[in-house]
Amino acid sequence: MKRYIIFIFIFLQYGIAYGQFKAVHIPDSMLVKMKTDGDTSDWDWVPEKYLITEHLMNKNVSTDNNFWKCRIKVGWSDLNQKLYIMARVSDDVFMTTNSIYYTNDCMQFVINADNGSGRYGEQVNITKYTIQCALMPPTDKSSQLLINVGPDWMQEKQYIDRVVKQYKNKEGEYETVYEICLSLWDKWEYEGPEYSSPARLYPFKKIRLAIVFNDSDTPDNRFTEWTNSSGRNWWENAYEIPEFLLDILPDKTGISWQGIRYILSR
């Protein structure tokens, strides 16, 4: 009987995961090594199948930008109930002087942990189920976080820890590293976290997460938008935010015993 349970579990696991973005489970032994410091070596253990490159991103808004590359990994922990995002972007031109933040080089992300759908924004009921932020590369040795949808208290490091570091590589390209560690909320309230509903993370849960990069090469407010969303209205419609599966790494036998324990405990 146990063999059949394991077979059914493996079948369901790969059936659910097929064709979706996946966030890797961070084992408890690795969690202490995951630092939000701009050094991406603590992500080296993550298998290549979790890597998102520019080949999996869509150009929703396009200019004549000729060069842009990315490497993105997403992880999650059920020990501290946090989501981790690492992105390394390579670009030949770095722009910060345009008048509107999203017409400069920057990263945006929007998360709906409740996996709901529909329009969000001012005076829309579903708004409090979604957070939307922009992370600006530092121009004064400090990274700037803009919370476009969400309460001001999320600025605190304990809820969204973040860092942006930039340097030039051997080819003379600009390398920008974005690292984020954040708490997720099924529903947030302006009054504070004690009035809000934290999201619970567990194996094979689906959340909605759009990762967006704006790339500008000229000081005229023209930009290219790269995103893992196939829709252009991710910034106002949760239905267009892609799903991520909270995946579990198998052990040496090829079986995820943690996932099996979770399935059997349901």
C-alpha positions as CSV (number, residue, x, y, z in Angstrom):
1,M,0.0,0.0,0.0
2,K,2.9,2.4,0.9
3,R,4.3,1.9,-2.6
4,Y,1.1,2.9,-4.2
5,I,0.8,6.0,-2.1
6,I,4.4,7.0,-3.0
7,F,3.7,6.4,-6.7
8,I,0.5,8.4,-6.7
9,F,2.3,11.2,-4.8
10,I,5.1,11.4,-7.4
11,F,2.6,11.4,-10.2
12,L,0.6,14.2,-8.7
13,Q,3.8,16.1,-7.8
14,Y,5.0,16.2,-11.4
15,G,1.6,16.7,-12.8
16,I,1.0,19.7,-10.7
17,A,4.4,21.2,-11.4
18,Y,4.5,20.8,-15.1
19,G,4.4,24.0,-17.1
20,Q,4.5,26.4,-14.1
21,F,7.1,28.6,-12.5
22,K,8.5,27.0,-9.4
23,A,9.9,28.3,-6.1
24,V,12.4,26.0,-4.5
25,H,12.0,25.0,-0.9
26,I,14.9,26.2,1.2
27,P,16.0,23.4,3.6
28,D,16.3,24.3,7.2
29,S,20.1,23.6,7.0
30,M,20.5,26.1,4.2
31,L,18.3,28.8,5.6
32,V,20.9,30.2,7.9
33,K,23.2,30.8,4.9
34,M,20.6,32.8,2.9
35,K,21.7,36.4,3.4
36,T,20.1,39.4,1.8
37,D,23.4,41.1,1.0
38,G,23.9,41.1,-2.7
39,D,26.2,38.0,-2.7
40,T,24.4,35.4,-4.8
41,S,26.7,32.5,-3.9
42,D,24.3,31.4,-1.2
43,W,21.9,30.4,-4.1
44,D,24.5,28.1,-5.8
45,W,22.9,25.0,-4.4
46,V,19.6,25.6,-6.2
47,P,19.2,23.3,-9.2
48,E,19.1,24.8,-12.7
49,K,15.5,23.7,-13.3
50,Y,14.5,26.6,-11.0
51,L,16.4,29.2,-12.9
52,I,14.5,31.8,-14.9
53,T,16.4,33.6,-17.6
54,E,15.5,36.1,-20.3
55,H,14.3,33.3,-22.5
56,L,11.4,32.8,-20.1
57,M,10.6,36.5,-19.9
58,N,8.3,38.4,-22.2
59,K,8.8,41.9,-23.7
60,N,5.5,43.5,-22.9
61,V,6.7,47.0,-23.7
62,S,9.5,47.2,-26.3
63,T,12.0,49.7,-27.5
64,D,15.2,49.2,-29.5
65,N,17.2,48.0,-26.5
66,N,19.7,45.6,-27.9
67,F,21.2,43.9,-24.9
68,W,19.6,42.6,-21.6
69,K,20.0,39.3,-19.7
70,C,18.7,38.0,-16.3
71,R,19.1,35.1,-13.9
72,I,16.3,34.8,-11.4
73,K,15.7,32.3,-8.6
74,V,12.8,32.2,-6.1
75,G,12.8,30.2,-2.8
76,W,10.5,29.7,0.2
77,S,10.8,28.5,3.7
78,D,8.1,27.0,5.9
79,L,10.4,27.5,9.0
80,N,10.2,31.3,8.9
81,Q,7.3,31.6,6.4
82,K,9.2,33.9,4.1
83,L,9.7,34.2,0.3
84,Y,13.1,34.8,-1.2
85,I,13.8,36.4,-4.6
86,M,17.3,36.7,-6.2
87,A,17.8,38.4,-9.6
88,R,21.0,39.2,-11.4
89,V,20.5,41.6,-14.4
90,S,23.2,42.3,-17.1
91,D,22.8,45.5,-19.2
92,D,25.0,47.6,-21.4
93,V,23.4,50.9,-20.4
94,F,22.4,52.0,-16.9
95,M,19.7,54.8,-16.6
96,T,18.4,56.6,-13.5
97,T,17.8,60.1,-14.7
98,N,14.3,59.8,-16.3
99,S,11.5,61.6,-14.6
100,I,9.2,58.6,-13.8
101,Y,10.6,55.7,-11.8
102,Y,9.5,52.9,-14.1
103,T,11.1,54.6,-17.1
104,N,14.5,54.0,-15.5
105,D,16.3,50.7,-14.8
106,C,14.6,49.1,-11.9
107,M,12.8,45.9,-10.7
108,Q,9.1,45.6,-9.8
109,F,7.3,42.7,-8.2
110,V,3.7,42.1,-7.4
111,I,2.5,39.2,-5.2
112,N,-1.0,37.7,-4.5
113,A,-0.4,35.0,-1.9
114,D,-4.1,34.2,-1.7
115,N,-4.0,33.3,-5.4
116,G,-7.1,35.3,-6.1
117,S,-7.9,37.1,-9.4
118,G,-9.5,40.3,-10.6
119,R,-8.7,43.9,-10.8
120,Y,-6.9,45.6,-7.9
121,G,-6.1,49.3,-7.2
122,E,-7.8,52.2,-5.5
123,Q,-11.3,51.5,-4.2
124,V,-11.2,47.8,-5.3
125,N,-12.0,45.2,-2.7
126,I,-9.3,42.7,-3.9
127,T,-6.6,45.3,-3.5
128,K,-5.7,44.3,0.1
129,Y,-4.9,40.8,-1.1
130,T,-2.1,42.0,-3.3
131,I,1.2,44.0,-2.8
132,Q,3.0,45.8,-5.6
133,C,6.5,47.2,-5.1
134,A,9.4,48.7,-7.1
135,L,13.0,48.4,-6.1
136,M,15.3,51.1,-7.4
137,P,19.1,50.6,-8.0
138,P,21.0,52.8,-5.5
139,T,22.2,56.2,-6.7
140,D,23.3,57.4,-3.2
141,K,24.5,54.1,-1.7
142,S,21.0,53.1,-0.5
143,S,18.4,51.2,-2.3
144,Q,14.9,52.7,-2.5
145,L,11.7,50.6,-2.1
146,L,8.5,52.1,-3.4
147,I,5.3,50.4,-2.2
148,N,2.7,51.2,-4.8
149,V,0.0,48.8,-3.5
150,G,0.3,48.0,0.2
151,P,0.6,49.7,3.6
152,D,3.5,51.9,4.7
153,W,4.5,49.5,7.6
154,M,5.7,47.0,5.0
155,Q,8.7,49.3,4.5
156,E,10.2,47.9,7.7
157,K,13.1,45.5,7.2
158,Q,11.4,42.7,9.2
159,Y,8.6,42.5,6.5
160,I,10.6,43.3,3.3
161,D,14.4,42.9,3.7
162,R,16.0,44.0,0.4
163,V,19.3,45.1,-1.1
164,V,20.5,46.3,-4.6
165,K,24.1,46.1,-5.5
166,Q,25.7,47.0,-8.8
167,Y,29.1,46.7,-10.4
168,K,30.7,46.3,-13.8
169,N,31.8,42.8,-15.0
170,K,34.9,41.9,-17.0
171,E,33.0,42.6,-20.3
172,G,32.2,46.2,-19.1
173,E,28.5,45.4,-18.6
174,Y,26.5,46.7,-15.7
175,E,25.6,43.9,-13.3
176,T,22.7,44.6,-10.9
177,V,21.8,42.2,-8.1
178,Y,18.5,42.4,-6.4
179,E,17.8,40.3,-3.3
180,I,14.6,40.3,-1.4
181,C,13.3,38.4,1.6
182,L,9.7,39.1,2.6
183,S,6.7,38.1,4.6
184,L,3.5,37.2,2.6
185,W,0.0,38.3,3.5
186,D,-3.3,36.7,2.5
187,K,-4.8,40.1,3.3
188,W,-3.2,43.2,4.7
189,E,-4.7,46.2,6.5
190,Y,-3.4,49.8,6.7
191,E,-3.7,49.7,10.6
192,G,-0.8,47.3,11.0
193,P,0.4,43.7,10.8
194,E,-1.5,42.8,13.9
195,Y,-4.7,43.5,11.9
196,S,-3.5,41.6,8.8
197,S,-3.7,37.9,7.8
198,P,-0.2,36.4,7.2
199,A,0.0,33.8,4.5
200,R,0.9,30.2,5.4
201,L,3.5,28.6,3.1
202,Y,3.5,24.8,2.5
203,P,4.4,22.3,-0.2
204,F,2.6,22.6,-3.5
205,K,0.8,25.7,-2.6
206,K,0.3,28.1,-5.5
207,I,0.9,31.8,-5.2
208,R,0.8,34.5,-7.8
209,L,4.1,36.4,-8.4
210,A,5.0,38.7,-11.2
211,I,8.7,39.7,-11.6
212,V,9.2,42.8,-13.8
213,F,12.3,44.6,-15.0
214,N,12.3,48.0,-16.7
215,D,15.2,48.7,-19.0
216,S,15.9,52.2,-20.2
217,D,18.8,53.2,-22.5
218,T,17.9,56.9,-23.2
219,P,16.9,60.0,-21.2
220,D,13.6,60.3,-22.9
221,N,11.3,58.2,-20.7
222,R,11.3,55.3,-23.2
223,F,11.8,51.9,-21.8
224,T,11.5,48.1,-22.3
225,E,9.5,46.0,-19.9
226,W,10.6,42.4,-19.3
227,T,8.3,40.2,-17.2
228,N,7.4,36.6,-16.5
229,S,3.8,37.6,-17.2
230,S,2.3,37.1,-20.6
231,G,-0.2,39.9,-20.0
232,R,0.4,43.6,-20.0
233,N,-2.0,44.4,-17.2
234,W,-0.2,42.6,-14.3
235,W,0.0,46.0,-12.5
236,E,-3.8,46.2,-12.1
237,N,-5.2,42.7,-12.7
238,A,-4.3,39.8,-10.4
239,Y,-5.5,37.3,-13.0
240,E,-2.5,38.2,-15.1
241,I,0.0,37.6,-12.3
242,P,1.7,34.2,-13.1
243,E,1.4,31.3,-10.7
244,F,4.4,29.9,-8.8
245,L,4.3,26.5,-7.3
246,L,6.0,26.1,-3.9
247,D,8.1,23.1,-4.8
248,I,10.0,20.5,-2.7
249,L,13.4,19.1,-3.5
250,P,13.6,15.3,-3.6
251,D,16.3,13.6,-1.6
252,K,18.9,11.1,-3.0
253,T,16.2,8.5,-3.6
254,G,14.3,10.9,-5.9
255,I,11.4,11.2,-3.4
256,S,10.3,14.2,-1.4
257,W,9.6,12.7,2.0
258,Q,8.6,16.0,3.4
259,G,6.0,16.4,0.6
260,I,4.7,12.8,1.3
261,R,4.4,13.6,5.0
262,Y,2.4,16.8,4.2
263,I,0.1,14.9,1.8
264,L,-0.6,12.1,4.3
265,S,-1.2,14.6,7.1
266,R,-4.0,16.4,5.2
